[in-house]
Amino acid sequence: MKKLLKQGDNCHWNLEGIEFAIEERVGDPALFVGRVRELEFLYRWADNVRKKLSRSIAFLGRRKIGKSLILERLYNILYSEQKGLIPFYYEFAEGRRSAKEFYIDFTIRFYMQVVGYYTRDITWNRDAFVYNSRITKIETLLEEIAALSFQNRKKIANRLEGHLRLLEREMPLYEYVLAAVDVSRGFATMVGVEEQVVQMLDEFQYLNMCIDAGVEKKSCKAYMSAAESRVAPLLITGSLMGVVSEDLMLYLPHRFSEIPVPKMESAE
């Protein structure tokens, strides 16, 4: 598959060949203009994930400057190119919930997007993003994929059954955060899985602020080891730049390279 990140005229992007597996918040994809340096940087970073060379990065900028849209476009390009990079997008939301609820949601949304990548059925990807369409139980996801035939289906089913067994145990809340953090990396390191995972975690500050992990108040610590993965590195964003930067410095030192996202240039 040829490179799909191509510039058009007047700061527009050439959309030929891009399958929009997820809906971009810009609406009409043709309305996404500019951000040339940022997209080209992330595209090179993702290509190096395929070579197991990239480290985790933090993409930090103020609200409403297009960080999420950049990630969405990168997602659709990686999905369309089929170069062995499985894109996974997860947005941490405001609103309190337990670590166990987070673990279930994170696991289901990850595997829905993996199934969408392997089957080339974007319904899986789209439904993973829509609250009313999203599968809410791991048992249901197992039933849904049982009738399908696609690459690594048995491996995925085995992983999901393992997640169900873990949920049957009573554990401290923070243990569920640790389990969620390992979902993507655990899949990418399975024997026989040749793809790498590009993890895009949006609004990372809400991991600490909104996930009830019991006695552990800084859930981001769970990424201490996972952030060093070369088969499923992290691309995180944060709108509360000071908060995220401080969390990375205090609790995840030397795990992320911080990349500031400026306002768009006037020429764009």
KAQUI-V977796 format. One record per backbone hydrogen bond with DSSP energy under -1.0 kcal/mol. NH is the residue of the N-H (numbers start at 1). CO is the residue of the C=O. Records with the same first field share a line. If there is no record, write none. Layout:
BEGIN
NH: CO + CO
END
This chain:
BEGIN
6: 4
8: 12
12: 9
14: 6
18: 15
21: 19
27: 24
31: 28
32: 29
34: 11
39: 35
40: 36
41: 37
42: 38
43: 39
44: 40
45: 41
46: 42
47: 43
48: 44
50: 46
52: 49
53: 48
57: 234
58: 257
59: 236
60: 259
61: 238
70: 66
71: 67
72: 68
73: 69
74: 70
75: 71
76: 72
77: 73
78: 74
79: 75
80: 76
81: 77
82: 78
86: 196
88: 198
90: 200
92: 202
97: 210
99: 212
102: 98
103: 99
104: 100
105: 101
106: 102
107: 103
108: 104
109: 105
110: 106
111: 107
112: 108
113: 109
114: 110
115: 111
116: 112
117: 113
118: 114
119: 115
120: 116
124: 121
126: 122
127: 123
128: 124
129: 126
134: 130
141: 137
142: 138
143: 139
144: 140
145: 141
146: 142
148: 145
153: 150
156: 152
157: 153
158: 154
159: 155
160: 156
161: 157
162: 158
163: 159
164: 160
165: 161
166: 162
167: 163
169: 166
175: 172
176: 173
178: 174
179: 175
180: 176
181: 177
182: 178
183: 180
186: 182
187: 183
188: 184
189: 185
190: 187
193: 190
196: 84
197: 231
198: 86
199: 233
200: 88
201: 235
202: 90
204: 237
206: 203
207: 204
209: 205
210: 206
212: 97
213: 211
216: 213
221: 218
222: 219
223: 220
224: 221
227: 223
228: 225
229: 226
235: 199
236: 57
237: 201
238: 59
241: 239
244: 240
245: 241
246: 242
247: 243
248: 244
249: 245
250: 246
251: 247
252: 248
255: 252
257: 56
259: 58
261: 60
268: 265
END
